[in-house]
Each structure stands twice: as C-alpha cells, then as structure tokens.
C-alpha cells in the first residue's frame, strides 16, 4: 500500500502476486488511488501443479525436494480460492484465468498500460 501511496503520480499499477490483499485494494480505491481494480486468480489445481513442478513457487523447482511441492500446490490453490472468495465478497472483479480467454486479459493489461 505504501508503495502506491508513495508513487501516486503513476497512472496505473499492475501488481503481481499476493502483495495486496482485497481489503487493501478497497482502501486504495476509497483513497482515490485506483479507478479500475481487479484480481486475477487461478483455481485449477492441475495448472497450479504444473507451474510448481516446472518452475517452483518459492524458489526454482530443482532447488528443493519434490515432497514439498504437494504442500506448495495446496497452499497456492487455497490462496487463490481465498482471494477469489474475498474479492467477490467485497465487490472486486475477479478474473479466473482458467475460465477466461487469456487474450482478452492481455488486451486489458495493454489498455491499462497505454
């Protein structure tokens, strides 16, 4: 939140990861530090598992034992479900990248950056 408050001269922000919780996004919008807010999630365990096993979650996939990856998959899945539920509860648009055309999402990001 402080990063956005300290850089409020920028027009748009795209923040990746779990750096902003849904409640914080609502606070920023209420402080007029964001007009369009939405959260992207992925609730497909198979895709999450592929990501974790090929590139890793908290580090490179080959830098730690495979027995930890199942826990990472479960953590990532539960976080995505939680983000989706909380965002919808607060009225924040939620885009599940598993169920939405990725091209339209890329177009939306491009529009925000232009």
C-alpha positions in Angstrom: 0.0 0.0 0.0 2.8 2.4 0.9 4.4 1.8 -2.5 1.3 3.1 -4.3 0.8 5.9 -1.9 4.5 7.0 -2.4 4.2 6.8 -6.2 0.7 8.2 -6.7 2.0 10.2 -9.7 1.8 7.0 -11.8 -1.4 6.4 -13.8 -1.6 2.7 -13.5 -0.3 -0.2 -11.4 -0.2 -3.9 -12.2 1.0 -5.8 -9.1 1.7 -9.5 -9.3 1.5 -11.9 -6.5 -0.2 -11.7 -3.1 1.3 -8.3 -2.4 -2.1 -6.6 -1.9 -5.0 -8.2 -0.1 -8.5 -7.5 -1.3 -9.3 -5.3 1.7 -6.2 -3.1 0.8 -7.4 -2.7 -2.7 -10.7 -1.4 -1.4 -8.9 1.1 0.8 -6.8 2.3 -2.1 -9.8 2.8 -4.3 -11.5 4.7 -1.5 -8.5 6.9 -1.2 -8.8 7.6 -5.0 -5.6 5.7 -5.7 -7.2 3.4 -8.2 -10.1 3.6 -10.6 -10.2 0.1 -12.0 -9.2 -2.8 -9.8 -9.5 -6.4 -10.4 -7.8 -9.6 -9.2 -6.6 -12.5 -11.3 -6.7 -15.9 -9.8 -6.2 -19.5 -11.0 -8.3 -22.1 -9.3 -7.2 -25.1 -11.5 -5.1 -27.4 -9.3 -3.6 -29.2 -12.4 -2.3 -25.9 -13.8 -1.0 -24.8 -10.4 0.7 -28.2 -10.0 2.4 -27.9 -13.4 3.7 -24.4 -12.5 5.0 -25.6 -9.1 6.7 -28.7 -10.6 8.3 -27.0 -13.6 9.3 -23.6 -12.2 8.7 -23.8 -8.5 6.8 -21.5 -6.2 9.1 -20.1 -3.6 12.3 -21.0 -5.4 13.5 -22.8 -8.5 11.7 -26.2 -8.9 15.0 -28.1 -8.9 16.4 -26.4 -5.8 14.3 -28.2 -3.3 12.8 -31.7 -2.8 9.7 -32.9 -4.6 7.9 -33.9 -1.4 7.5 -30.2 -0.6 5.8 -29.4 -3.9 2.5 -31.0 -3.0 2.3 -28.6 0.0 3.0 -25.7 -2.3 0.3 -26.7 -4.7 -2.2 -26.9 -1.9 -1.1 -23.6 -0.5 -1.3 -21.9 -3.9 -4.7 -23.4 -4.6 -6.2 -22.4 -1.2 -4.8 -18.8 -1.6 -6.3 -18.5 -5.0 -9.7 -19.7 -3.7 -9.5 -17.3 -0.7 -8.5 -14.4 -2.9 -11.5 -15.2 -5.2 -14.0 -15.5 -2.4 -12.8 -12.4 -0.6 -12.7 -10.3 -3.8 -16.2 -11.3 -4.8 -17.4 -10.6 -1.2 -16.0 -7.1 -1.4 -17.3 -6.5 -5.0 -13.9 -6.6 -6.7 -14.0 -8.0 -10.2 -12.3 -11.4 -10.1 -10.9 -13.0 -13.2 -10.2 -16.7 -13.0 -7.5 -17.1 -15.7 -8.5 -20.7 -16.1 -12.0 -19.8 -17.3 -11.4 -16.6 -19.2 -9.8 -16.1 -22.6 -6.1 -15.2 -21.9 -6.1 -12.9 -25.0 -8.8 -10.7 -23.5 -6.8 -10.5 -20.3 -3.6 -9.4 -22.2 -5.7 -6.8 -24.1 -6.9 -5.4 -20.8 -3.4 -5.2 -19.3 -2.2 -3.4 -22.5 -5.1 -0.9 -22.2 -4.2 -0.2 -18.6 -0.6 0.4 -19.6 -1.3 2.7 -22.6 
